[in-house]
């Protein structure tokens, strides 16, 4: 059998690697997560406004768009 030329990382508890001595830029991770949260809030607000205007929920809007596109 060929010798192993790779090493597995040790098993860690969930979330532990974010606080351990890893060379990750946690400030950048925080900024990315903040941006993702804000974009999700904008998307949710857009879905609510679209439902208010059209009278259909998000799934109904997608179905209406597909029907419009296929016709």
mmCIF file as gemmi writes it, N, C-alpha and C atoms, coordinates in Angstrom:
data_model
loop_
_atom_site.group_PDB
_atom_site.id
_atom_site.type_symbol
_atom_site.label_atom_id
_atom_site.label_alt_id
_atom_site.label_comp_id
_atom_site.label_asym_id
_atom_site.label_entity_id
_atom_site.label_seq_id
_atom_site.pdbx_PDB_ins_code
_atom_site.Cartn_x
_atom_site.Cartn_y
_atom_site.Cartn_z
_atom_site.occupancy
_atom_site.B_iso_or_equiv
_atom_site.pdbx_formal_charge
_atom_site.auth_seq_id
_atom_site.auth_asym_id
_atom_site.pdbx_PDB_model_num
ATOM 1 N N . UNK Axp A 1 ? 0.838 -1.166 0 1 0 ? 1 A 1
ATOM 2 C CA . UNK Axp A 1 ? 0 0 0 1 0 ? 1 A 1
ATOM 3 C C . UNK Axp A 1 ? 0.896 1.248 0 1 0 ? 1 A 1
ATOM 4 N N . UNK Axp A 2 ? 0.457 2.29 -0.725 1 0 ? 2 A 1
ATOM 5 C CA . UNK Axp A 2 ? 1.244 3.514 -0.828 1 0 ? 2 A 1
ATOM 6 C C . UNK Axp A 2 ? 1.224 4.278 0.496 1 0 ? 2 A 1
ATOM 7 N N . UNK Axp A 3 ? 2.302 4.975 0.829 1 0 ? 3 A 1
ATOM 8 C CA . UNK Axp A 3 ? 2.312 5.75 2.08 1 0 ? 3 A 1
ATOM 9 C C . UNK Axp A 3 ? 1.341 6.926 1.992 1 0 ? 3 A 1
ATOM 10 N N . UNK Axp A 4 ? 0.809 7.277 3.129 1 0 ? 4 A 1
ATOM 11 C CA . UNK Axp A 4 ? -0.15 8.374 3.213 1 0 ? 4 A 1
ATOM 12 C C . UNK Axp A 4 ? 0.6 9.702 3.127 1 0 ? 4 A 1
ATOM 13 N N . UNK Axp A 5 ? 0.212 10.545 2.146 1 0 ? 5 A 1
ATOM 14 C CA . UNK Axp A 5 ? 0.878 11.838 2.007 1 0 ? 5 A 1
ATOM 15 C C . UNK Axp A 5 ? -0.046 13.002 2.388 1 0 ? 5 A 1
ATOM 16 N N . UNK Axp A 6 ? -1.085 12.704 3.127 1 0 ? 6 A 1
ATOM 17 C CA . UNK Axp A 6 ? -1.972 13.752 3.609 1 0 ? 6 A 1
ATOM 18 C C . UNK Axp A 6 ? -2.309 13.466 5.066 1 0 ? 6 A 1
ATOM 19 N N . UNK Axp A 7 ? -2.785 14.499 5.753 1 0 ? 7 A 1
ATOM 20 C CA . UNK Axp A 7 ? -3.127 14.355 7.164 1 0 ? 7 A 1
ATOM 21 C C . UNK Axp A 7 ? -4.511 14.933 7.4 1 0 ? 7 A 1
ATOM 22 N N . UNK Axp A 8 ? -5.295 14.204 8.141 1 0 ? 8 A 1
ATOM 23 C CA . UNK Axp A 8 ? -6.609 14.702 8.513 1 0 ? 8 A 1
ATOM 24 C C . UNK Axp A 8 ? -6.463 15.714 9.646 1 0 ? 8 A 1
ATOM 25 N N . UNK Axp A 9 ? -7.382 16.704 9.653 1 0 ? 9 A 1
ATOM 26 C CA . UNK Axp A 9 ? -7.39 17.642 10.761 1 0 ? 9 A 1
ATOM 27 C C . UNK Axp A 9 ? -8.041 16.974 11.958 1 0 ? 9 A 1
ATOM 28 N N . UNK Axp A 10 ? -7.64 17.336 13.149 1 0 ? 10 A 1
ATOM 29 C CA . UNK Axp A 10 ? -8.269 16.733 14.324 1 0 ? 10 A 1
ATOM 30 C C . UNK Axp A 10 ? -9.734 17.145 14.427 1 0 ? 10 A 1
ATOM 31 N N . UNK Axp A 11 ? -10.54 16.263 14.981 1 0 ? 11 A 1
ATOM 32 C CA . UNK Axp A 11 ? -11.964 16.541 15.159 1 0 ? 11 A 1
ATOM 33 C C . UNK Axp A 11 ? -12.122 17.621 16.227 1 0 ? 11 A 1
ATOM 34 N N . UNK Axp A 12 ? -12.95 18.614 15.917 1 0 ? 12 A 1
ATOM 35 C CA . UNK Axp A 12 ? -13.169 19.72 16.843 1 0 ? 12 A 1
ATOM 36 C C . UNK Axp A 12 ? -14.645 19.819 17.177 1 0 ? 12 A 1
ATOM 37 N N . UNK Axp A 13 ? -14.943 20.394 18.293 1 0 ? 13 A 1
ATOM 38 C CA . UNK Axp A 13 ? -16.325 20.648 18.653 1 0 ? 13 A 1
ATOM 39 C C . UNK Axp A 13 ? -16.888 21.716 17.72 1 0 ? 13 A 1
ATOM 40 N N . UNK Axp A 14 ? -18.209 21.71 17.53 1 0 ? 14 A 1
ATOM 41 C CA . UNK Axp A 14 ? -18.841 22.662 16.631 1 0 ? 14 A 1
ATOM 42 C C . UNK Axp A 14 ? -18.545 24.092 17.078 1 0 ? 14 A 1
ATOM 43 N N . UNK Axp A 15 ? -18.052 24.912 16.145 1 0 ? 15 A 1
ATOM 44 C CA . UNK Axp A 15 ? -17.781 26.309 16.425 1 0 ? 15 A 1
ATOM 45 C C . UNK Axp A 15 ? -16.449 26.574 17.098 1 0 ? 15 A 1
ATOM 46 N N . UNK Axp A 16 ? -15.73 25.547 17.478 1 0 ? 16 A 1
ATOM 47 C CA . UNK Axp A 16 ? -14.483 25.763 18.2 1 0 ? 16 A 1
ATOM 48 C C . UNK Axp A 16 ? -13.41 26.371 17.309 1 0 ? 16 A 1
ATOM 49 N N . UNK Axp A 17 ? -13.388 26.002 16.037 1 0 ? 17 A 1
ATOM 50 C CA . UNK Axp A 17 ? -12.325 26.471 15.164 1 0 ? 17 A 1
ATOM 51 C C . UNK Axp A 17 ? -12.354 27.989 14.961 1 0 ? 17 A 1
ATOM 52 N N . UNK Axp A 18 ? -13.502 28.626 15.177 1 0 ? 18 A 1
ATOM 53 C CA . UNK Axp A 18 ? -13.578 30.078 15.037 1 0 ? 18 A 1
ATOM 54 C C . UNK Axp A 18 ? -12.845 30.785 16.175 1 0 ? 18 A 1
ATOM 55 N N . UNK Axp A 19 ? -12.687 30.12 17.302 1 0 ? 19 A 1
ATOM 56 C CA . UNK Axp A 19 ? -12.034 30.765 18.434 1 0 ? 19 A 1
ATOM 57 C C . UNK Axp A 19 ? -10.657 30.188 18.714 1 0 ? 19 A 1
ATOM 58 N N . UNK Axp A 20 ? -10.27 29.14 17.983 1 0 ? 20 A 1
ATOM 59 C CA . UNK Axp A 20 ? -8.953 28.561 18.209 1 0 ? 20 A 1
ATOM 60 C C . UNK Axp A 20 ? -7.9 29.384 17.474 1 0 ? 20 A 1
ATOM 61 N N . UNK Axp A 21 ? -6.668 28.995 17.616 1 0 ? 21 A 1
ATOM 62 C CA . UNK Axp A 21 ? -5.558 29.764 17.044 1 0 ? 21 A 1
ATOM 63 C C . UNK Axp A 21 ? -5.358 29.405 15.574 1 0 ? 21 A 1
ATOM 64 N N . UNK Axp A 22 ? -6.369 29.615 14.765 1 0 ? 22 A 1
ATOM 65 C CA . UNK Axp A 22 ? -6.254 29.378 13.323 1 0 ? 22 A 1
ATOM 66 C C . UNK Axp A 22 ? -5.925 30.706 12.635 1 0 ? 22 A 1
ATOM 67 N N . UNK Axp A 23 ? -5.287 30.664 11.51 1 0 ? 23 A 1
ATOM 68 C CA . UNK Axp A 23 ? -4.923 31.923 10.82 1 0 ? 23 A 1
ATOM 69 C C . UNK Axp A 23 ? -6.059 32.499 9.989 1 0 ? 23 A 1
ATOM 70 N N . UNK Axp A 24 ? -7.27 32.547 10.525 1 0 ? 24 A 1
ATOM 71 C CA . UNK Axp A 24 ? -8.403 33.094 9.797 1 0 ? 24 A 1
ATOM 72 C C . UNK Axp A 24 ? -8.602 34.542 10.176 1 0 ? 24 A 1
ATOM 73 N N . UNK Axp A 25 ? -9.075 35.293 9.229 1 0 ? 25 A 1
ATOM 74 C CA . UNK Axp A 25 ? -9.388 36.695 9.467 1 0 ? 25 A 1
ATOM 75 C C . UNK Axp A 25 ? -10.835 36.773 9.951 1 0 ? 25 A 1
ATOM 76 N N . UNK Axp A 26 ? -11.037 36.739 11.247 1 0 ? 26 A 1
ATOM 77 C CA . UNK Axp A 26 ? -12.402 36.723 11.77 1 0 ? 26 A 1
ATOM 78 C C . UNK Axp A 26 ? -13.12 38.042 11.526 1 0 ? 26 A 1
ATOM 79 N N . UNK Axp A 27 ? -12.393 39.131 11.385 1 0 ? 27 A 1
ATOM 80 C CA . UNK Axp A 27 ? -13.042 40.413 11.078 1 0 ? 27 A 1
ATOM 81 C C . UNK Axp A 27 ? -13.693 40.353 9.704 1 0 ? 27 A 1
ATOM 82 N N . UNK Axp A 28 ? -13.025 39.728 8.744 1 0 ? 28 A 1
ATOM 83 C CA . UNK Axp A 28 ? -13.598 39.589 7.41 1 0 ? 28 A 1
ATOM 84 C C . UNK Axp A 28 ? -14.808 38.66 7.453 1 0 ? 28 A 1
ATOM 85 N N . UNK Axp A 29 ? -14.754 37.593 8.245 1 0 ? 29 A 1
ATOM 86 C CA . UNK Axp A 29 ? -15.889 36.695 8.366 1 0 ? 29 A 1
ATOM 87 C C . UNK Axp A 29 ? -17.086 37.406 8.977 1 0 ? 29 A 1
ATOM 88 N N . UNK Axp A 30 ? -16.838 38.25 9.967 1 0 ? 30 A 1
ATOM 89 C CA . UNK Axp A 30 ? -17.93 39.008 10.574 1 0 ? 30 A 1
ATOM 90 C C . UNK Axp A 30 ? -18.554 39.956 9.558 1 0 ? 30 A 1
ATOM 91 N N . UNK Axp A 31 ? -17.744 40.593 8.742 1 0 ? 31 A 1
ATOM 92 C CA . UNK Axp A 31 ? -18.262 41.51 7.73 1 0 ? 31 A 1
ATOM 93 C C . UNK Axp A 31 ? -19.087 40.767 6.692 1 0 ? 31 A 1
ATOM 94 N N . UNK Axp A 32 ? -18.627 39.597 6.287 1 0 ? 32 A 1
ATOM 95 C CA . UNK Axp A 32 ? -19.367 38.808 5.298 1 0 ? 32 A 1
ATOM 96 C C . UNK Axp A 32 ? -20.704 38.356 5.871 1 0 ? 32 A 1
ATOM 97 N N . UNK Axp A 33 ? -20.713 37.893 7.11 1 0 ? 33 A 1
ATOM 98 C CA . UNK Axp A 33 ? -21.96 37.463 7.732 1 0 ? 33 A 1
ATOM 99 C C . UNK Axp A 33 ? -22.921 38.635 7.917 1 0 ? 33 A 1
ATOM 100 N N . UNK Axp A 34 ? -22.396 39.8 8.252 1 0 ? 34 A 1
ATOM 101 C CA . UNK Axp A 34 ? -23.248 40.983 8.389 1 0 ? 34 A 1
ATOM 102 C C . UNK Axp A 34 ? -23.865 41.337 7.04 1 0 ? 34 A 1
ATOM 103 N N . UNK Axp A 35 ? -23.066 41.283 5.973 1 0 ? 35 A 1
ATOM 104 C CA . UNK Axp A 35 ? -23.579 41.567 4.633 1 0 ? 35 A 1
ATOM 105 C C . UNK Axp A 35 ? -24.637 40.551 4.228 1 0 ? 35 A 1
ATOM 106 N N . UNK Axp A 36 ? -24.392 39.267 4.49 1 0 ? 36 A 1
ATOM 107 C CA . UNK Axp A 36 ? -25.379 38.24 4.159 1 0 ? 36 A 1
ATOM 108 C C . UNK Axp A 36 ? -26.694 38.479 4.888 1 0 ? 36 A 1
ATOM 109 N N . UNK Axp A 37 ? -26.62 38.856 6.139 1 0 ? 37 A 1
ATOM 110 C CA . UNK Axp A 37 ? -27.83 39.13 6.902 1 0 ? 37 A 1
ATOM 111 C C . UNK Axp A 37 ? -28.596 40.313 6.345 1 0 ? 37 A 1
ATOM 112 N N . UNK Axp A 38 ? -27.881 41.349 5.974 1 0 ? 38 A 1
ATOM 113 C CA . UNK Axp A 38 ? -28.547 42.539 5.432 1 0 ? 38 A 1
ATOM 114 C C . UNK Axp A 38 ? -29.18 42.247 4.075 1 0 ? 38 A 1
ATOM 115 N N . UNK Axp A 39 ? -28.504 41.483 3.241 1 0 ? 39 A 1
ATOM 116 C CA . UNK Axp A 39 ? -29.072 41.123 1.932 1 0 ? 39 A 1
ATOM 117 C C . UNK Axp A 39 ? -30.308 40.253 2.125 1 0 ? 39 A 1
ATOM 118 N N . UNK Axp A 40 ? -30.284 39.359 3.106 1 0 ? 40 A 1
ATOM 119 C CA . UNK Axp A 40 ? -31.459 38.526 3.383 1 0 ? 40 A 1
ATOM 120 C C . UNK Axp A 40 ? -32.636 39.391 3.836 1 0 ? 40 A 1
ATOM 121 N N . UNK Axp A 41 ? -32.364 40.41 4.639 1 0 ? 41 A 1
ATOM 122 C CA . UNK Axp A 41 ? -33.44 41.301 5.084 1 0 ? 41 A 1
ATOM 123 C C . UNK Axp A 41 ? -34.032 42.072 3.903 1 0 ? 41 A 1
ATOM 124 N N . UNK Axp A 42 ? -33.187 42.513 2.98 1 0 ? 42 A 1
ATOM 125 C CA . UNK Axp A 42 ? -33.672 43.23 1.793 1 0 ? 42 A 1
ATOM 126 C C . UNK Axp A 42 ? -34.514 42.29 0.937 1 0 ? 42 A 1
ATOM 127 N N . UNK Axp A 43 ? -34.066 41.049 0.773 1 0 ? 43 A 1
ATOM 128 C CA . UNK Axp A 43 ? -34.834 40.076 -0.008 1 0 ? 43 A 1
ATOM 129 C C . UNK Axp A 43 ? -36.179 39.78 0.621 1 0 ? 43 A 1
ATOM 130 N N . UNK Axp A 44 ? -36.214 39.662 1.938 1 0 ? 44 A 1
ATOM 131 C CA . UNK Axp A 44 ? -37.478 39.422 2.631 1 0 ? 44 A 1
ATOM 132 C C . UNK Axp A 44 ? -38.417 40.613 2.454 1 0 ? 44 A 1
ATOM 133 N N . UNK Axp A 45 ? -37.879 41.817 2.582 1 0 ? 45 A 1
ATOM 134 C CA . UNK Axp A 45 ? -38.706 43.012 2.389 1 0 ? 45 A 1
ATOM 135 C C . UNK Axp A 45 ? -39.226 43.087 0.954 1 0 ? 45 A 1
ATOM 136 N N . UNK Axp A 46 ? -38.402 42.722 -0.016 1 0 ? 46 A 1
ATOM 137 C CA . UNK Axp A 46 ? -38.832 42.722 -1.418 1 0 ? 46 A 1
ATOM 138 C C . UNK Axp A 46 ? -39.946 41.704 -1.636 1 0 ? 46 A 1
ATOM 139 N N . UNK Axp A 47 ? -39.848 40.547 -0.98 1 0 ? 47 A 1
ATOM 140 C CA . UNK Axp A 47 ? -40.909 39.543 -1.097 1 0 ? 47 A 1
ATOM 141 C C . UNK Axp A 47 ? -42.217 40.068 -0.502 1 0 ? 47 A 1
ATOM 142 N N . UNK Axp A 48 ? -42.129 40.771 0.628 1 0 ? 48 A 1
ATOM 143 C CA . UNK Axp A 48 ? -43.339 41.338 1.23 1 0 ? 48 A 1
ATOM 144 C C . UNK Axp A 48 ? -43.966 42.408 0.343 1 0 ? 48 A 1
ATOM 145 N N . UNK Axp A 49 ? -43.136 43.269 -0.228 1 0 ? 49 A 1
ATOM 146 C CA . UNK Axp A 49 ? -43.658 44.316 -1.116 1 0 ? 49 A 1
ATOM 147 C C . UNK Axp A 49 ? -44.265 43.686 -2.364 1 0 ? 49 A 1
ATOM 148 N N . UNK Axp A 50 ? -43.608 42.684 -2.922 1 0 ? 50 A 1
ATOM 149 C CA . UNK Axp A 50 ? -44.154 42.001 -4.092 1 0 ? 50 A 1
ATOM 150 C C . UNK Axp A 50 ? -45.473 41.329 -3.791 1 0 ? 50 A 1
ATOM 151 N N . UNK Axp A 51 ? -45.599 40.753 -2.597 1 0 ? 51 A 1
ATOM 152 C CA . UNK Axp A 51 ? -46.868 40.131 -2.207 1 0 ? 51 A 1
ATOM 153 C C . UNK Axp A 51 ? -47.944 41.194 -2.032 1 0 ? 51 A 1
ATOM 154 N N . UNK Axp A 52 ? -47.58 42.326 -1.462 1 0 ? 52 A 1
ATOM 155 C CA . UNK Axp A 52 ? -48.543 43.408 -1.256 1 0 ? 52 A 1
ATOM 156 C C . UNK Axp A 52 ? -49.047 43.948 -2.597 1 0 ? 52 A 1
ATOM 157 N N . UNK Axp A 53 ? -48.136 44.083 -3.577 1 0 ? 53 A 1
ATOM 158 C CA . UNK Axp A 53 ? -48.51 44.633 -4.88 1 0 ? 53 A 1
ATOM 159 C C . UNK Axp A 53 ? -49.312 43.632 -5.703 1 0 ? 53 A 1
ATOM 160 N N . UNK Axp A 54 ? -48.845 42.38 -5.757 1 0 ? 54 A 1
ATOM 161 C CA . UNK Axp A 54 ? -49.462 41.397 -6.651 1 0 ? 54 A 1
ATOM 162 C C . UNK Axp A 54 ? -50.582 40.596 -5.999 1 0 ? 54 A 1
ATOM 163 N N . UNK Axp A 55 ? -50.566 40.493 -4.691 1 0 ? 55 A 1
ATOM 164 C CA . UNK Axp A 55 ? -51.573 39.675 -4.03 1 0 ? 55 A 1
ATOM 165 C C . UNK Axp A 55 ? -51.206 38.205 -3.975 1 0 ? 55 A 1
ATOM 166 N N . UNK Axp A 56 ? -50.04 37.844 -4.498 1 0 ? 56 A 1
ATOM 167 C CA . UNK Axp A 56 ? -49.553 36.468 -4.473 1 0 ? 56 A 1
ATOM 168 C C . UNK Axp A 56 ? -48.305 36.41 -3.611 1 0 ? 56 A 1
ATOM 169 N N . UNK Axp A 57 ? -48.113 35.276 -2.947 1 0 ? 57 A 1
ATOM 170 C CA . UNK Axp A 57 ? -46.911 35.072 -2.155 1 0 ? 57 A 1
ATOM 171 C C . UNK Axp A 57 ? -45.704 34.859 -3.05 1 0 ? 57 A 1
ATOM 172 N N . UNK Axp A 58 ? -44.529 34.654 -2.462 1 0 ? 58 A 1
ATOM 173 C CA . UNK Axp A 58 ? -43.313 34.461 -3.268 1 0 ? 58 A 1
ATOM 174 C C . UNK Axp A 58 ? -43.409 33.297 -4.254 1 0 ? 58 A 1
ATOM 175 N N . UNK Axp A 59 ? -43.985 32.18 -3.829 1 0 ? 59 A 1
ATOM 176 C CA . UNK Axp A 59 ? -44.123 31.035 -4.743 1 0 ? 59 A 1
ATOM 177 C C . UNK Axp A 59 ? -45.086 31.374 -5.877 1 0 ? 59 A 1
ATOM 178 N N . UNK Axp A 60 ? -46.181 32.057 -5.558 1 0 ? 60 A 1
ATOM 179 C CA . UNK Axp A 60 ? -47.136 32.464 -6.583 1 0 ? 60 A 1
ATOM 180 C C . UNK Axp A 60 ? -46.519 33.436 -7.572 1 0 ? 60 A 1
ATOM 181 N N . UNK Axp A 61 ? -45.639 34.306 -7.108 1 0 ? 61 A 1
ATOM 182 C CA . UNK Axp A 61 ? -44.96 35.243 -7.997 1 0 ? 61 A 1
ATOM 183 C C . UNK Axp A 61 ? -44.027 34.502 -8.956 1 0 ? 61 A 1
ATOM 184 N N . UNK Axp A 62 ? -43.326 33.513 -8.451 1 0 ? 62 A 1
ATOM 185 C CA . UNK Axp A 62 ? -42.424 32.733 -9.304 1 0 ? 62 A 1
ATOM 186 C C . UNK Axp A 62 ? -43.229 31.965 -10.334 1 0 ? 62 A 1
ATOM 187 N N . UNK Axp A 63 ? -44.342 31.366 -9.929 1 0 ? 63 A 1
ATOM 188 C CA . UNK Axp A 63 ? -45.181 30.623 -10.874 1 0 ? 63 A 1
ATOM 189 C C . UNK Axp A 63 ? -45.742 31.563 -11.933 1 0 ? 63 A 1
ATOM 190 N N . UNK Axp A 64 ? -46.195 32.752 -11.536 1 0 ? 64 A 1
ATOM 191 C CA . UNK Axp A 64 ? -46.703 33.731 -12.5 1 0 ? 64 A 1
ATOM 192 C C . UNK Axp A 64 ? -45.611 34.16 -13.473 1 0 ? 64 A 1
ATOM 193 N N . UNK Axp A 65 ? -44.38 34.326 -12.972 1 0 ? 65 A 1
ATOM 194 C CA . UNK Axp A 65 ? -43.272 34.693 -13.843 1 0 ? 65 A 1
ATOM 195 C C . UNK Axp A 65 ? -42.975 33.586 -14.853 1 0 ? 65 A 1
ATOM 196 N N . UNK Axp A 66 ? -43 32.337 -14.392 1 0 ? 66 A 1
ATOM 197 C CA . UNK Axp A 66 ? -42.746 31.215 -15.313 1 0 ? 66 A 1
ATOM 198 C C . UNK Axp A 66 ? -43.863 31.117 -16.347 1 0 ? 66 A 1
ATOM 199 N N . UNK Axp A 67 ? -45.111 31.296 -15.925 1 0 ? 67 A 1
ATOM 200 C CA . UNK Axp A 67 ? -46.221 31.265 -16.89 1 0 ? 67 A 1
ATOM 201 C C . UNK Axp A 67 ? -46.094 32.385 -17.91 1 0 ? 67 A 1
ATOM 202 N N . UNK Axp A 68 ? -45.717 33.582 -17.442 1 0 ? 68 A 1
ATOM 203 C CA . UNK Axp A 68 ? -45.523 34.698 -18.36 1 0 ? 68 A 1
ATOM 204 C C . UNK Axp A 68 ? -44.399 34.414 -19.342 1 0 ? 68 A 1
ATOM 205 N N . UNK Axp A 69 ? -43.314 33.848 -18.842 1 0 ? 69 A 1
ATOM 206 C CA . UNK Axp A 69 ? -42.163 33.562 -19.691 1 0 ? 69 A 1
ATOM 207 C C . UNK Axp A 69 ? -42.486 32.506 -20.729 1 0 ? 69 A 1
ATOM 208 N N . UNK Axp A 70 ? -43.25 31.493 -20.36 1 0 ? 70 A 1
ATOM 209 C CA . UNK Axp A 70 ? -43.565 30.389 -21.277 1 0 ? 70 A 1
ATOM 210 C C . UNK Axp A 70 ? -44.666 30.749 -22.264 1 0 ? 70 A 1
ATOM 211 N N . UNK Axp A 71 ? -45.424 31.802 -22.01 1 0 ? 71 A 1
ATOM 212 C CA . UNK Axp A 71 ? -46.512 32.153 -22.936 1 0 ? 71 A 1
ATOM 213 C C . UNK Axp A 71 ? -46.051 33.058 -24.047 1 0 ? 71 A 1
